[in-house]
Amino acid sequence: MSAPSGPAREPVPPQQPPPWGPVPPWLSPQALEGRSRAETALVLGILSVVVLPLLGPFAVWQAGEAEKLGVPATAGRVLGWVGTALLVVGAVLFALWAAVAVYLVTSNGG
């Protein structure tokens, strides 16, 4: 078997760094993903307190994901826990209301 024939390969010149320098740490893909999750946690936290408490646990989850990526998400976490507490209080009040309604209907009191 003979050596492959053809044009000889020329050495590749070294790659030059980009003219704008390295990417700052706050613009790294991990930091951008963390900021996105922190903003999502904040929006979900606000919505859980104002409109729909069911979104509270999702706000807490997104804040945890943001903090795993190194981005603080304290406001989203706190609002998420407040929304979760409102969800629990609402569920307890609904259960009490349902129990009283069932009691009144079955006892001929209503």
N, C-alpha and C positions, 0 to 999 in steps of 0.2 A: 504494500500500500504506500502511496506517495503522499507527500505533504500537499495540502490544498494550495492550489495556485490562485493568483489574483493579486489585486493591488495590496501593497503593504499598508497596515494601519498606522496612521499618524497619532502621536500622543494627543490626548484631549487637554486643552488648556484648563487650568484650575478655575472653578466657579468663583465669581466675584460676589461679595455680599450685596444685598439690595441697597440702593443709595439712601434709603430713608432710615436705615438702622434696624435694630431688633424690635419686635412687637412689645409694647409696654405690657406689664403684667395685668393691668386692668382691662386690656383688650384681648387677652388670650381666650380661646374658645371655652375653656373651663369657667373663667370669670364671667364671660358673657352669658353662658348657660345658667350660672348661679344668679346673676342679676335678673335674668328673665324669670326664674323660679321665685325669687324674692318679690318681684313686682306682682307676679300671679298670686302669691300668698297674701300680699297686701290687699289686692282687689277682692279676693275671695273673703278675706277677713272683714273688710268693710261691708261687703254684701251680706255676710252672715250676721252681722250686728244690726244692719238696717232693714234688710228685706227678708232673707231666707236663712234661718239658723242652721239648716241642713248643710250649708256650705262650710261651716266651722271646722269640722274634722279635715276637710280637704285643704283648708288654709294652713292648718297645723302641719299636715303632711308636706305641702309644698315648701313651707318654711324650713322643715327638717332637711329636705332635699337641697335647698339653697345653702344651708349651713354645712352640709357635707361637702359642698363644692367651695367652701371657704368664704361665702358671702353672708354677712349678718342679715337676718330677717326677723328681728325682734318684734317690730310692729305687726307684721303679718301673723306671727306666732301668738302674740297677746290677743289680738282681735279674733283670731281663730278660736282660742280657748274661751273667750267671752261668748262668741257665737255658739260654741259647743255647750257651754253652761246654759245659755238660753234655750238650746234645743232640749236639754235634759229637763229643765224646769217646765217647758211647754209640754213635754211628754208626760211628766208626772201630773200636771194639771189636767191634761186630756184624760189620763187614766182615772183620776178622781172624778171628773165630770161623767165619764162613762159608767163608773161604778155607782154613782148616785142616780144616774138615769135608769140603770138596770134595776136598782133597788126600788125606786119609785114606781116603775112599771110593774114589777112583780109583786109589790106589796099593796097594790090598789091604792096607793097614796097619790097618784097623779092622774 
